[in-house]
């Protein structure tokens, strides 16, 4: 399998030339556009890799799935669904448009920024520091790596420039969806997005979701089954931005991407996938990563449909 993956990476890598690394978060501009790597973590414990799979990258929007799982565990689906909806938007991830036209004015889902900011504020804790500690400890549990942390310069770079996200927060605050201090939330959210890991660790988290929340190595139920199911459903309907429909057609697995070029995939009862390829298409998905996933899905019959 490793040999096959290496070949597929070589075949998909040239697609990166058609994409561009994210530049609206200044620190992400430093990424190497031609990077492409993948890890597959089989639920039987075997893992396979190709490319520079130990290179670390920030999770960005992939972290939204982790925060969502934690908040669903903290407060239960009812409280979460009272503040965020269940529908894809068809708009870009940081759009404010639907917030103004929808009544009531609540984010359509937790995978767009408005919904993710709402969810992050809901993490239980008496202070921002406590919320952060709980989030990073939960992430460590999922990766089985206690040293997992965030990239401080990427977090700072986003914090310094996140005017659009601040606008979303103030809009949501006006409508009572967000209630606390916006700067504190931005600090927590930018740290969350800057959580850093490699493809191998990301694939391991994907494998937990693939097993309905059960850690394939320890056998522990890290996330309750019904909550893992909610997260995977959102990954299918809105995980790949407003390209989720095309992705379901071509690849057909629950997945979440981030503007750093990361993609986490979960193939039910089979494996977790971690991909890193920072050159993005115009919707914000890793362009070579998508090609690679399409090849893998065709070759290994990953589609759930
Ligand atoms: N930190 C990024 C933002 O909020 C995450 C976006 C993404 O990866 O889609 O803009």
Boltz pocket constraint, residues with backbone or C-beta under 6 A from the ligand:
constraints:
  - pocket:
      binder: B
      contacts: [[A, 59], [A, 60], [A, 61], [A, 62], [A, 93], [A, 94], [A, 113], [A, 158], [A, 165], [A, 189], [A, 193], [A, 257], [A, 258], [A, 259], [A, 260], [A, 284]]
      max_distance: 6.0
